[in-house]
């Protein structure tokens, strides 16, 4: 990047901030003043890092209303200390009422996981999506259209990540002491902006014990 381009890019970012500051300064509702004293979001959003799927805009929520964790392909990996720390803070301290795992159709991470190419260090992250593929290989292999196959894996991946969250000690311990924690799986249609509910909501660990294979997801 040459100096001119660097200066212009940096100025653009700072100019954008000035616009935001004007909005904060001219706000008459007092919400920003209130936010300076703390946050009480009711939603934890776990979404893809993709620039097209911003949590607040998609849910029509203002600053202070959504606690956010994003990574490539909205994964909830049990050994990911980053995700676990966000989850614990959101569930235990902020006492959020809804956790939304949000995938999106046409996800680049899921598309890459479906290919057999090497992309670099991300391949080790994509392995977790390949695991989801392996779990649902029969269904996915029966889909001939590549785009359709990717989008179905996007949906199945969301459902698996919801189960991953449900099986954490953090969520199960919260369910022991309160009834108002729901975990939802959703998918965004980026062509319309629609947030589609996948009807995979869990509100207690009892919901997990439907079949023998799912019993193992519950600690007690
Ligand atoms: Co994505």
py3Dmol code that shows the C-alpha trace and the ligand (Angstrom):
import py3Dmol

protein = """\
ATOM      1  CA  UNK A   1       0.000   0.000   0.000  1.00  0.00           C
ATOM      2  CA  UNK A   2       1.463   3.373  -0.955  1.00  0.00           C
ATOM      3  CA  UNK A   3       1.394   6.329   1.448  1.00  0.00           C
ATOM      4  CA  UNK A   4      -1.440   8.059  -0.421  1.00  0.00           C
ATOM      5  CA  UNK A   5      -3.674   5.002  -0.300  1.00  0.00           C
ATOM      6  CA  UNK A   6      -2.808   4.413   3.350  1.00  0.00           C
ATOM      7  CA  UNK A   7      -3.634   7.973   4.330  1.00  0.00           C
ATOM      8  CA  UNK A   8      -6.905   7.912   2.409  1.00  0.00           C
ATOM      9  CA  UNK A   9      -7.983   4.570   3.872  1.00  0.00           C
ATOM     10  CA  UNK A  10      -7.199   5.662   7.421  1.00  0.00           C
ATOM     11  CA  UNK A  11      -8.982   8.985   6.940  1.00  0.00           C
ATOM     12  CA  UNK A  12     -12.066   7.159   5.656  1.00  0.00           C
ATOM     13  CA  UNK A  13     -12.220   5.096   8.833  1.00  0.00           C
ATOM     14  CA  UNK A  14     -11.819   8.141  11.070  1.00  0.00           C
ATOM     15  CA  UNK A  15     -14.407  10.109   9.053  1.00  0.00           C
ATOM     16  CA  UNK A  16     -16.853   7.245   9.524  1.00  0.00           C
ATOM     17  CA  UNK A  17     -16.240   7.462  13.248  1.00  0.00           C
ATOM     18  CA  UNK A  18     -16.968  11.222  13.201  1.00  0.00           C
ATOM     19  CA  UNK A  19     -20.373  10.460  11.671  1.00  0.00           C
ATOM     20  CA  UNK A  20     -21.023   7.944  14.417  1.00  0.00           C
ATOM     21  CA  UNK A  21     -19.930  10.434  17.097  1.00  0.00           C
ATOM     22  CA  UNK A  22     -22.406  12.988  15.703  1.00  0.00           C
ATOM     23  CA  UNK A  23     -25.153  10.403  16.039  1.00  0.00           C
ATOM     24  CA  UNK A  24     -24.178   9.689  19.647  1.00  0.00           C
ATOM     25  CA  UNK A  25     -23.890  13.399  20.470  1.00  0.00           C
ATOM     26  CA  UNK A  26     -27.271  14.295  18.926  1.00  0.00           C
ATOM     27  CA  UNK A  27     -29.174  11.367  20.378  1.00  0.00           C
ATOM     28  CA  UNK A  28     -31.906  12.635  22.674  1.00  0.00           C
ATOM     29  CA  UNK A  29     -33.115   9.309  24.046  1.00  0.00           C
ATOM     30  CA  UNK A  30     -30.333   9.113  26.625  1.00  0.00           C
ATOM     31  CA  UNK A  31     -29.485   5.542  25.573  1.00  0.00           C
ATOM     32  CA  UNK A  32     -25.796   6.214  24.947  1.00  0.00           C
ATOM     33  CA  UNK A  33     -25.481   7.918  28.318  1.00  0.00           C
ATOM     34  CA  UNK A  34     -27.095   4.878  29.873  1.00  0.00           C
ATOM     35  CA  UNK A  35     -24.734   2.543  27.990  1.00  0.00           C
ATOM     36  CA  UNK A  36     -21.742   4.297  29.503  1.00  0.00           C
ATOM     37  CA  UNK A  37     -22.800   2.807  32.851  1.00  0.00           C
ATOM     38  CA  UNK A  38     -23.057  -0.806  31.679  1.00  0.00           C
ATOM     39  CA  UNK A  39     -24.654  -3.298  29.333  1.00  0.00           C
ATOM     40  CA  UNK A  40     -27.683  -5.546  29.756  1.00  0.00           C
ATOM     41  CA  UNK A  41     -28.061  -7.355  26.418  1.00  0.00           C
ATOM     42  CA  UNK A  42     -30.650 -10.120  26.227  1.00  0.00           C
ATOM     43  CA  UNK A  43     -29.082 -11.749  23.174  1.00  0.00           C
ATOM     44  CA  UNK A  44     -25.798 -13.541  22.548  1.00  0.00           C
ATOM     45  CA  UNK A  45     -25.177 -13.784  18.815  1.00  0.00           C
ATOM     46  CA  UNK A  46     -22.704 -16.333  17.504  1.00  0.00           C
ATOM     47  CA  UNK A  47     -22.344 -15.681  13.811  1.00  0.00           C
ATOM     48  CA  UNK A  48     -20.005 -15.927  10.852  1.00  0.00           C
ATOM     49  CA  UNK A  49     -17.197 -13.363  10.483  1.00  0.00           C
ATOM     50  CA  UNK A  50     -18.492 -12.610   6.962  1.00  0.00           C
ATOM     51  CA  UNK A  51     -18.854  -8.832   6.495  1.00  0.00           C
ATOM     52  CA  UNK A  52     -22.372  -9.266   5.096  1.00  0.00           C
ATOM     53  CA  UNK A  53     -23.941 -10.599   8.277  1.00  0.00           C
ATOM     54  CA  UNK A  54     -23.728  -7.928  11.009  1.00  0.00           C
ATOM     55  CA  UNK A  55     -25.559  -9.010  14.172  1.00  0.00           C
ATOM     56  CA  UNK A  56     -27.173  -5.721  15.219  1.00  0.00           C
ATOM     57  CA  UNK A  57     -28.408  -4.710  11.782  1.00  0.00           C
ATOM     58  CA  UNK A  58     -29.872  -8.149  11.056  1.00  0.00           C
ATOM     59  CA  UNK A  59     -31.803  -8.247  14.308  1.00  0.00           C
ATOM     60  CA  UNK A  60     -32.805  -4.578  14.264  1.00  0.00           C
ATOM     61  CA  UNK A  61     -31.053  -4.069  17.597  1.00  0.00           C
ATOM     62  CA  UNK A  62     -29.254  -0.983  18.885  1.00  0.00           C
ATOM     63  CA  UNK A  63     -25.873  -0.752  20.619  1.00  0.00           C
ATOM     64  CA  UNK A  64     -26.019  -2.446  24.020  1.00  0.00           C
ATOM     65  CA  UNK A  65     -28.617  -4.987  22.928  1.00  0.00           C
ATOM     66  CA  UNK A  66     -26.540  -7.810  21.432  1.00  0.00           C
ATOM     67  CA  UNK A  67     -23.420  -9.481  22.824  1.00  0.00           C
ATOM     68  CA  UNK A  68     -21.486 -10.790  19.832  1.00  0.00           C
ATOM     69  CA  UNK A  69     -19.025 -13.545  18.999  1.00  0.00           C
ATOM     70  CA  UNK A  70     -18.113 -14.159  15.382  1.00  0.00           C
ATOM     71  CA  UNK A  71     -15.725 -16.550  13.682  1.00  0.00           C
ATOM     72  CA  UNK A  72     -15.445 -18.297  10.346  1.00  0.00           C
ATOM     73  CA  UNK A  73     -18.616 -20.334   9.765  1.00  0.00           C
ATOM     74  CA  UNK A  74     -20.130 -19.595  13.217  1.00  0.00           C
ATOM     75  CA  UNK A  75     -18.488 -22.551  14.923  1.00  0.00           C
ATOM     76  CA  UNK A  76     -18.883 -23.495  18.597  1.00  0.00           C
ATOM     77  CA  UNK A  77     -15.844 -25.649  19.242  1.00  0.00           C
ATOM     78  CA  UNK A  78     -15.637 -27.163  22.722  1.00  0.00           C
ATOM     79  CA  UNK A  79     -11.922 -26.416  23.061  1.00  0.00           C
ATOM     80  CA  UNK A  80     -12.164 -22.826  21.797  1.00  0.00           C
ATOM     81  CA  UNK A  81     -11.323 -20.717  24.864  1.00  0.00           C
ATOM     82  CA  UNK A  82     -12.378 -17.565  23.042  1.00  0.00           C
ATOM     83  CA  UNK A  83     -15.894 -18.884  22.389  1.00  0.00           C
ATOM     84  CA  UNK A  84     -16.159 -20.422  25.878  1.00  0.00           C
ATOM     85  CA  UNK A  85     -15.122 -17.169  27.552  1.00  0.00           C
ATOM     86  CA  UNK A  86     -17.715 -15.187  25.587  1.00  0.00           C
ATOM     87  CA  UNK A  87     -20.363 -17.828  26.318  1.00  0.00           C
ATOM     88  CA  UNK A  88     -19.582 -17.921  30.036  1.00  0.00           C
ATOM     89  CA  UNK A  89     -19.638 -14.154  30.393  1.00  0.00           C
ATOM     90  CA  UNK A  90     -22.862 -13.839  28.406  1.00  0.00           C
ATOM     91  CA  UNK A  91     -24.671 -16.668  30.193  1.00  0.00           C
ATOM     92  CA  UNK A  92     -23.313 -16.414  33.730  1.00  0.00           C
ATOM     93  CA  UNK A  93     -22.692 -12.703  34.179  1.00  0.00           C
ATOM     94  CA  UNK A  94     -24.927 -10.916  31.656  1.00  0.00           C
ATOM     95  CA  UNK A  95     -27.655 -13.570  31.999  1.00  0.00           C
ATOM     96  CA  UNK A  96     -28.693 -13.360  28.359  1.00  0.00           C
ATOM     97  CA  UNK A  97     -32.046 -14.965  27.565  1.00  0.00           C
ATOM     98  CA  UNK A  98     -31.427 -15.934  23.949  1.00  0.00           C
ATOM     99  CA  UNK A  99     -28.389 -17.375  22.219  1.00  0.00           C
ATOM    100  CA  UNK A 100     -28.577 -17.330  18.444  1.00  0.00           C
ATOM    101  CA  UNK A 101     -26.235 -19.404  16.328  1.00  0.00           C
ATOM    102  CA  UNK A 102     -26.536 -17.771  12.924  1.00  0.00           C
ATOM    103  CA  UNK A 103     -25.209 -19.293   9.738  1.00  0.00           C
ATOM    104  CA  UNK A 104     -25.735 -17.832   6.290  1.00  0.00           C
ATOM    105  CA  UNK A 105     -26.383 -19.307   2.870  1.00  0.00           C
ATOM    106  CA  UNK A 106     -23.393 -19.193   0.545  1.00  0.00           C
ATOM    107  CA  UNK A 107     -20.954 -19.252   3.496  1.00  0.00           C
ATOM    108  CA  UNK A 108     -17.358 -19.176   2.240  1.00  0.00           C
ATOM    109  CA  UNK A 109     -16.121 -21.241   5.192  1.00  0.00           C
ATOM    110  CA  UNK A 110     -18.628 -24.002   4.545  1.00  0.00           C
ATOM    111  CA  UNK A 111     -17.906 -23.873   0.807  1.00  0.00           C
ATOM    112  CA  UNK A 112     -14.171 -24.225   1.495  1.00  0.00           C
ATOM    113  CA  UNK A 113     -14.799 -27.126   3.883  1.00  0.00           C
ATOM    114  CA  UNK A 114     -16.700 -28.942   1.140  1.00  0.00           C
ATOM    115  CA  UNK A 115     -13.792 -28.677  -1.260  1.00  0.00           C
ATOM    116  CA  UNK A 116     -10.682 -30.824  -1.097  1.00  0.00           C
ATOM    117  CA  UNK A 117      -8.315 -27.918  -1.648  1.00  0.00           C
ATOM    118  CA  UNK A 118      -5.790 -26.654   0.887  1.00  0.00           C
ATOM    119  CA  UNK A 119      -6.212 -23.012   1.917  1.00  0.00           C
ATOM    120  CA  UNK A 120      -3.626 -22.677   4.687  1.00  0.00           C
ATOM    121  CA  UNK A 121      -3.962 -22.522   8.446  1.00  0.00           C
ATOM    122  CA  UNK A 122      -7.729 -22.213   8.126  1.00  0.00           C
ATOM    123  CA  UNK A 123      -7.849 -25.866   6.992  1.00  0.00           C
ATOM    124  CA  UNK A 124      -7.490 -26.924  10.626  1.00  0.00           C
ATOM    125  CA  UNK A 125     -10.546 -24.856  11.535  1.00  0.00           C
ATOM    126  CA  UNK A 126     -12.475 -26.173   8.538  1.00  0.00           C
ATOM    127  CA  UNK A 127     -11.866 -29.730   9.818  1.00  0.00           C
ATOM    128  CA  UNK A 128     -14.660 -29.090  12.319  1.00  0.00           C
ATOM    129  CA  UNK A 129     -17.074 -28.423   9.441  1.00  0.00           C
ATOM    130  CA  UNK A 130     -15.824 -31.522   7.653  1.00  0.00           C
ATOM    131  CA  UNK A 131     -16.790 -33.432  10.825  1.00  0.00           C
ATOM    132  CA  UNK A 132     -20.339 -32.127  10.458  1.00  0.00           C
ATOM    133  CA  UNK A 133     -20.286 -33.241   6.815  1.00  0.00           C
ATOM    134  CA  UNK A 134     -19.191 -36.725   7.909  1.00  0.00           C
ATOM    135  CA  UNK A 135     -22.110 -36.919  10.371  1.00  0.00           C
ATOM    136  CA  UNK A 136     -24.573 -36.103   7.588  1.00  0.00           C
ATOM    137  CA  UNK A 137     -22.696 -37.544   4.606  1.00  0.00           C
ATOM    138  CA  UNK A 138     -25.549 -39.731   3.441  1.00  0.00           C
ATOM    139  CA  UNK A 139     -28.005 -36.861   3.129  1.00  0.00           C
ATOM    140  CA  UNK A 140     -25.453 -34.431   1.712  1.00  0.00           C
ATOM    141  CA  UNK A 141     -24.101 -36.871  -0.874  1.00  0.00           C
ATOM    142  CA  UNK A 142     -27.601 -37.348  -2.238  1.00  0.00           C
ATOM    143  CA  UNK A 143     -27.784 -33.646  -3.165  1.00  0.00           C
ATOM    144  CA  UNK A 144     -26.473 -33.186  -6.694  1.00  0.00           C
ATOM    145  CA  UNK A 145     -26.649 -29.406  -6.990  1.00  0.00           C
ATOM    146  CA  UNK A 146     -23.480 -27.971  -5.454  1.00  0.00           C
ATOM    147  CA  UNK A 147     -25.076 -24.728  -4.243  1.00  0.00           C
ATOM    148  CA  UNK A 148     -27.927 -26.628  -2.671  1.00  0.00           C
ATOM    149  CA  UNK A 149     -25.468 -28.969  -0.990  1.00  0.00           C
ATOM    150  CA  UNK A 150     -23.499 -26.046   0.475  1.00  0.00           C
ATOM    151  CA  UNK A 151     -26.668 -24.415   1.786  1.00  0.00           C
ATOM    152  CA  UNK A 152     -27.894 -27.639   3.354  1.00  0.00           C
ATOM    153  CA  UNK A 153     -24.517 -28.052   5.079  1.00  0.00           C
ATOM    154  CA  UNK A 154     -24.873 -24.457   6.310  1.00  0.00           C
ATOM    155  CA  UNK A 155     -28.162 -25.467   7.974  1.00  0.00           C
ATOM    156  CA  UNK A 156     -26.867 -28.750   9.377  1.00  0.00           C
ATOM    157  CA  UNK A 157     -23.747 -27.014  10.669  1.00  0.00           C
ATOM    158  CA  UNK A 158     -25.885 -24.494  12.583  1.00  0.00           C
ATOM    159  CA  UNK A 159     -27.885 -27.336  14.151  1.00  0.00           C
ATOM    160  CA  UNK A 160     -24.695 -29.122  15.206  1.00  0.00           C
ATOM    161  CA  UNK A 161     -23.234 -25.931  16.693  1.00  0.00           C
ATOM    162  CA  UNK A 162     -26.454 -25.426  18.675  1.00  0.00           C
ATOM    163  CA  UNK A 163     -26.013 -28.937  20.102  1.00  0.00           C
ATOM    164  CA  UNK A 164     -22.374 -28.141  20.849  1.00  0.00           C
ATOM    165  CA  UNK A 165     -23.511 -25.149  22.914  1.00  0.00           C
ATOM    166  CA  UNK A 166     -26.191 -27.184  24.688  1.00  0.00           C
ATOM    167  CA  UNK A 167     -23.641 -29.759  25.763  1.00  0.00           C
ATOM    168  CA  UNK A 168     -21.277 -27.247  27.394  1.00  0.00           C
ATOM    169  CA  UNK A 169     -21.169 -27.254  31.200  1.00  0.00           C
ATOM    170  CA  UNK A 170     -21.805 -23.486  31.004  1.00  0.00           C
ATOM    171  CA  UNK A 171     -25.238 -23.854  29.396  1.00  0.00           C
ATOM    172  CA  UNK A 172     -26.215 -26.958  31.362  1.00  0.00           C
ATOM    173  CA  UNK A 173     -25.312 -25.325  34.676  1.00  0.00           C
ATOM    174  CA  UNK A 174     -27.353 -22.262  33.717  1.00  0.00           C
ATOM    175  CA  UNK A 175     -30.351 -24.486  32.945  1.00  0.00           C
ATOM    176  CA  UNK A 176     -30.024 -25.993  36.437  1.00  0.00           C
ATOM    177  CA  UNK A 177     -30.661 -22.625  38.048  1.00  0.00           C
ATOM    178  CA  UNK A 178     -32.856 -20.715  35.600  1.00  0.00           C
ATOM    179  CA  UNK A 179     -35.550 -21.464  33.069  1.00  0.00           C
ATOM    180  CA  UNK A 180     -35.132 -18.438  30.848  1.00  0.00           C
ATOM    181  CA  UNK A 181     -32.282 -19.420  28.554  1.00  0.00           C
ATOM    182  CA  UNK A 182     -33.126 -20.436  24.990  1.00  0.00           C
ATOM    183  CA  UNK A 183     -30.687 -21.486  22.293  1.00  0.00           C
ATOM    184  CA  UNK A 184     -31.753 -21.015  18.704  1.00  0.00           C
ATOM    185  CA  UNK A 185     -30.360 -22.000  15.310  1.00  0.00           C
ATOM    186  CA  UNK A 186     -30.956 -19.598  12.427  1.00  0.00           C
ATOM    187  CA  UNK A 187     -29.787 -18.982   8.882  1.00  0.00           C
ATOM    188  CA  UNK A 188     -29.521 -15.697   7.017  1.00  0.00           C
ATOM    189  CA  UNK A 189     -30.534 -15.414   3.390  1.00  0.00           C
ATOM    190  CA  UNK A 190     -28.021 -12.785   2.314  1.00  0.00           C
ATOM    191  CA  UNK A 191     -29.968 -11.980  -0.854  1.00  0.00           C
ATOM    192  CA  UNK A 192     -32.966 -10.718   1.171  1.00  0.00           C
ATOM    193  CA  UNK A 193     -31.532 -10.180   4.655  1.00  0.00           C
ATOM    194  CA  UNK A 194     -34.097 -12.600   6.088  1.00  0.00           C
ATOM    195  CA  UNK A 195     -33.218 -14.347   9.337  1.00  0.00           C
ATOM    196  CA  UNK A 196     -34.760 -17.812   9.047  1.00  0.00           C
ATOM    197  CA  UNK A 197     -35.496 -19.809  12.203  1.00  0.00           C
ATOM    198  CA  UNK A 198     -34.434 -23.449  11.779  1.00  0.00           C
ATOM    199  CA  UNK A 199     -36.807 -24.624  14.542  1.00  0.00           C
ATOM    200  CA  UNK A 200     -33.977 -26.095  16.540  1.00  0.00           C
ATOM    201  CA  UNK A 201     -34.557 -24.241  19.814  1.00  0.00           C
ATOM    202  CA  UNK A 202     -33.549 -25.770  23.145  1.00  0.00           C
ATOM    203  CA  UNK A 203     -34.629 -24.384  26.512  1.00  0.00           C
ATOM    204  CA  UNK A 204     -33.522 -27.216  28.807  1.00  0.00           C
ATOM    205  CA  UNK A 205     -31.329 -30.273  28.756  1.00  0.00           C
ATOM    206  CA  UNK A 206     -34.462 -32.436  28.744  1.00  0.00           C
ATOM    207  CA  UNK A 207     -34.945 -31.437  25.147  1.00  0.00           C
ATOM    208  CA  UNK A 208     -31.643 -33.068  24.313  1.00  0.00           C
ATOM    209  CA  UNK A 209     -32.746 -36.505  25.428  1.00  0.00           C
ATOM    210  CA  UNK A 210     -34.812 -37.455  22.438  1.00  0.00           C
ATOM    211  CA  UNK A 211     -32.836 -40.333  21.041  1.00  0.00           C
ATOM    212  CA  UNK A 212     -30.132 -42.599  22.369  1.00  0.00           C
ATOM    213  CA  UNK A 213     -27.422 -40.846  20.398  1.00  0.00           C
ATOM    214  CA  UNK A 214     -28.323 -37.530  22.024  1.00  0.00           C
ATOM    215  CA  UNK A 215     -28.405 -38.785  25.624  1.00  0.00           C
ATOM    216  CA  UNK A 216     -24.664 -38.415  25.829  1.00  0.00           C
ATOM    217  CA  UNK A 217     -25.041 -34.663  25.382  1.00  0.00           C
ATOM    218  CA  UNK A 218     -26.470 -34.301  28.877  1.00  0.00           C
ATOM    219  CA  UNK A 219     -24.139 -34.307  31.863  1.00  0.00           C
ATOM    220  CA  UNK A 220     -26.701 -35.607  34.376  1.00  0.00           C
TER     221      UNK A 220
END
"""
ligand_1 = """\
1
CO
Co -19.683 -17.447 6.375
"""
view = py3Dmol.view(width=600, height=400)
view.addModel(protein, "pdb")
view.setStyle({"model": 0}, {"cartoon": {"style": "trace"}})
view.addModel(ligand_1, "xyz")
view.setStyle({"model": 1}, {"stick": {}})
view.zoomTo()
view.show()
